[in-house]
Amino acid sequence: MPTYDLNDVITNRIDKKVNYGKARTAFDHEKGPNNEAIVSPIPNPTHNLWIDSHLIPAVADIVNTVTVTSYQHNSAASGFGTAVGESAGVIELTRDPTVADQRSWLACSTVGTQSTRLNNWLRATYGATYLPKFAIALAGGGNGNYDITARSDYEEIYPQSTNEEYYWDYESGVFVMVGDPNGNLRDPLLTQSGGNYT
C-alpha cells in the first residue's frame, strides 16, 4: 500500500469532488475517481443555474436536443452542426499557446480560435454516458461528424494510464495533461464523445 500524508488525502478529495463530482470514499489505488459511486456536486449560485437541467436525459442522446449538444460521431444524424437532430461531431482540440510543452488544450467550435471555446460540458453526474473520451491523432481532421476510430493514427487515451494522465475541466472546456506529455504524443487531441449544456 502506498504511503499517503494529509496533503495527499486532501488533494485526492478535492480532485474527486471538483473534477469528477464524486465524494471520496477511498484512496485512488483502491478506488479511482471513475469508480467512486456517491455523487457530490458542487453547489451552483443562482446567477449560474442551468434552468432546464431537469431536461438533461440520464443517458446521453446521440444527436443534439434542445438542452444538450452531442459531440460524437453519428452516421445516422440528419447533418453536422448544432441544430436539434444533428450531431456536433468530434472536436479537434486547440493548443493553448500560453502553456509550455503542449500540456493544455481547448475545446473550440472553430479549430485554432481560442475565443470560440466551448464550456458547460456535462459531468458524469448526469449519467455515465456523459463521461468524455479522448484520443490522440495527427492534426488536420478538424471538427466534424466523422469516425476518428477509422484513422490509422488514432489512439484513445485514458486519464489514469501511465504517461497518459490528464484531467478535463468540464466547466471551462480545458484539457490538461498531467506533467510533461509523453514524447510520442501526437497533436492535437480529439474528443470522441461528450455533451454540453446549450
HELIX and SHEET records of a PDB file:
HELIX    1   1 LEU A    6  ILE A   14  1                                   9    
HELIX    2   2 ASP A   15  ASN A   19  3                                   5    
HELIX    3   3 TYR A   20  TYR A   20  1                                   1    
HELIX    4   4 PRO A   33  ASN A   35  5                                   3    
HELIX    5   5 THR A   46  ASN A   48  5                                   3    
HELIX    6   6 SER A   53  LEU A   55  5                                   3    
HELIX    7   7 ALA A  100  GLN A  102  5                                   3    
HELIX    8   8 GLN A  114  THR A  116  5                                   3    
HELIX    9   9 ALA A  124  TYR A  126  5                                   3    
HELIX   10  10 ALA A  128  TYR A  130  5                                   3    
HELIX   11  11 ILE A  148  ALA A  150  5                                   3    
SHEET    1   A 2 VAL A  68  SER A  70  0                                        
SHEET    2   A 2 GLY A 195  TYR A 197 -1                                        
SHEET    1   B 4 ILE A  91  GLU A  92  0                                        
SHEET    2   B 4 LEU A 189  SER A 193 -1                                        
SHEET    3   B 4 LYS A 133  ILE A 136 -1                                        
SHEET    4   B 4 GLU A 155  ILE A 157 -1                                        
SHEET    1   C 4 THR A  94  ARG A  95  0                                        
SHEET    2   C 4 SER A 104  LEU A 106 -1                                        
SHEET    3   C 4 VAL A 174  MET A 177 -1                                        
SHEET    4   C 4 TYR A 166  ASP A 169 -1                                        
END                                                                             
